[in-house]
Amino acid sequence: MTTAVRTEDHGHVRELVLCRPDAYNTITVELRDELAAGLDAADRDREVRVVLVRAEGPAFCAGFGLDWSTAAQAAADQPDAARSVWDSVADLAMISTFARTFAKLHEISKPTLAAVQGWCIAGGTDMILNADLIVAARSARFGYPPARVWGTPEAPWVWVARLGLERAKRYLFTGDEIEGEEAARIGLVLECVDDDDLLDHSRALAQRMAQLPMNQLQMHKLLCNSVARHLYDPETSRLLGTLLDGVARHTQEGLDFVARSADVGWRQAIRERDEPFGDYGQRPKT
C-alpha cells in the first residue's frame, strides 16, 4: 500500500501523484522509495509513453521533512564510544539515495513532465528540476532557502542548465524565492498558467506528447540528454552536490541551526533564518 505517491493511468500517460497534502508533500523515505518504484515501473511499462508528476493540496513539495531530518542529524551527531565525529562517507551514501531517485526523472528513457503549484522549495527543487518539462501555476514558489544555512542543492547542474551560470549563482548566493511567472520568464520552468488551468493544461501537453511513438520520444530524450551529459556532467555535479550538502549541514552554522531547531522547533528556526530576507513564510500576506 502506497503512502506518499499514487499512480493513475490516462491512456499512454502515467501520472505519479504526491498525495500527502496535509504534510505539504514533504520528502520522506517513503516518498523516495515510492517515487523510485513508480518511475522504474513507468519506464518498464510498454503502454506508458509519458510520465506526469503532480501533487495534491496547496503545495507541490515543501522540501525535506525537517521534523525528522533535523532530529536525525542531531541524534547522529551525538558522540558515543563508537562514533565521535561526523562520518562524511556514510552521510554521502544516505543522501545519495534521495539524489539518485530524483535523477530518475532525468534519466528514465521516457519524457517526464511536472505540474507544480504552491511551494516547491529546497528538496522539492532537488526533485522536480530533474524533470524534462515543468509547468508552473501562478501560485508556484520555487527556491533553495537552505542555501542560506544548512544545505546545498543535490544536483546543481540543473540550476545552471535551466538558468545559465550567472543567474543560477544569483539565486543560490541568496536563496531568494522565485514566483511562478518569474520562474517561467527566466527559464527555470517551461511556462506558467492559472492555477485553475494547471491540471488540464499539463494533461493536454502530456497527451500531445504521448501521440508520438514511444521509440521516437525515447530517441529525442536520449539525444537531448547526451548534450546535457557533455555540457554539465550530471553525475559529477550530483556527487559534489550531495557531498557538499553534508558538509554544509556540519559547518558551525549548520550545527547551530540544528541545535536551535532542537531548542525552539524547526519552524521557528526557519522563521529566524528567513526573516532578514523577508520572503517565503516571512512575506506579508496580501
Secondary structure, DSSP 8 states (H G I E B T S, - for coil): --SSEEEEEETTEEEEEE--GGGTT-B-HHHHHHHHHHHHHHHH-TT--EEEEEE-SS-SB--B-HHHHHHHHHHHTS--SS--S--HHHHHHHHHHHHHHHHHHHHSSS-EEEEE-SEEETHHHHHHTTSSEEEEETT-EEE-GGGGSS---S-HHHHHHHH-HHHHHHHHTT---EEHHHHHHHTSSSEEE-GGGHHHHHHHHHHHHTTS-HHHHHHHHHHHHHHHHHHH-HHHHHHHHHHHHHHHTTSHHHHHHHHHHHHH-HHHHHHHHHGGGT-GGGS---
